Every structure is written in C-alpha cells, then in structure tokens.
Amino acid sequence: MIESALGPLIRSGCRIERIQLVVCPGAEIATHQSVRTRFGDIRIKPDGYVKKGLSYLIEDPGRKGRGFAWVSGYKAQ
C-alpha cells in the first residue's frame, strides 16, 4: 500500500528523503522510526490528530506543489 501511494510522488519529482508517512500513534507501524520501500527508507511520524486506520504520505515543506498521497483509510465521496 505504501509503495502504491509513493510511486506517483517519486515520479512527480518528490525526493524520498523529504517524504514521511504520518500515522496514528496507536498503529503498530508507529513503533518504528522508518520503513524500507523499493524507493528507499520512509520516515514514520506518529501524529495524535490522525485517526486509527488512516495514514498518508507528505513531503516536507519548501517545494512548490508539495507532495501528498493517502495510503490507507481515505474513501472519496
């Protein structure tokens, strides 16, 4: 799931070093500092404002058109 969301970000010009995976603090993955993908390591950032079951990738500030992608939990309406 992470790599599916990450691929378009990398292809659009985002650098892997500037991307983090934001997750609920109660998620199992929140106990890790990073996770390896085929594109490289992604930093894990637990965030108390993220509900359980949600996660997203976001690029660090500083680039016009900052990268963002839902990884899980988002359903378009």
C-alpha positions in Angstrom: 0.0 0.0 0.0 2.8 2.4 0.9 4.6 1.8 -2.4 1.4 2.2 -4.4 0.9 5.7 -3.0 4.6 6.5 -3.0 5.3 5.7 -6.7 3.4 8.7 -8.2 5.0 11.1 -5.7 8.5 9.9 -6.7 7.6 10.1 -10.4 6.3 13.7 -9.9 9.7 14.8 -8.6 9.5 14.3 -4.8 12.7 13.1 -3.2 12.4 10.1 -0.9 14.4 11.9 1.8 11.8 14.6 2.0 8.7 12.3 2.5 7.3 11.0 5.7 4.5 8.5 6.5 2.1 10.1 9.0 0.2 7.5 11.1 -2.0 7.2 14.3 0.2 6.9 17.4 -1.6 3.6 18.2 -0.8 2.0 14.9 1.7 -0.9 15.0 3.9 0.8 12.5 4.2 3.8 14.8 6.7 1.9 16.9 9.3 2.1 14.1 11.4 5.1 13.0 11.3 4.2 9.3 10.2 1.6 6.9 12.0 0.3 3.8 10.4 0.6 0.4 11.7 -0.2 -3.1 12.3 3.6 -3.4 14.3 3.9 -0.1 13.5 4.4 3.5 10.5 6.5 4.6 10.4 8.2 8.0 7.4 7.3 10.2 5.7 10.2 12.1 3.0 9.4 14.7 0.5 12.2 14.9 -2.2 12.4 17.6 -4.6 14.1 15.1 -4.6 11.1 12.8 -7.4 8.7 13.5 -6.8 5.0 13.7 -6.9 3.4 10.3 -5.7 6.5 8.5 -2.2 7.2 7.1 -0.8 9.4 4.5 2.5 10.4 2.8 3.5 14.0 2.8 6.6 15.9 1.6 8.5 18.2 3.8 7.6 21.9 3.3 9.7 24.0 0.9 8.8 22.9 -2.6 6.0 24.4 -4.7 3.3 21.7 -5.2 4.2 19.8 -2.0 3.6 16.1 -2.4 0.7 14.4 -0.6 -0.9 11.0 -1.0 -3.4 8.9 1.1 -2.0 5.4 2.0 -5.0 4.0 3.8 -8.4 4.8 5.2 -9.5 7.5 2.8 -12.6 6.9 0.8 -13.5 9.5 -1.8 -17.2 10.5 -1.7 
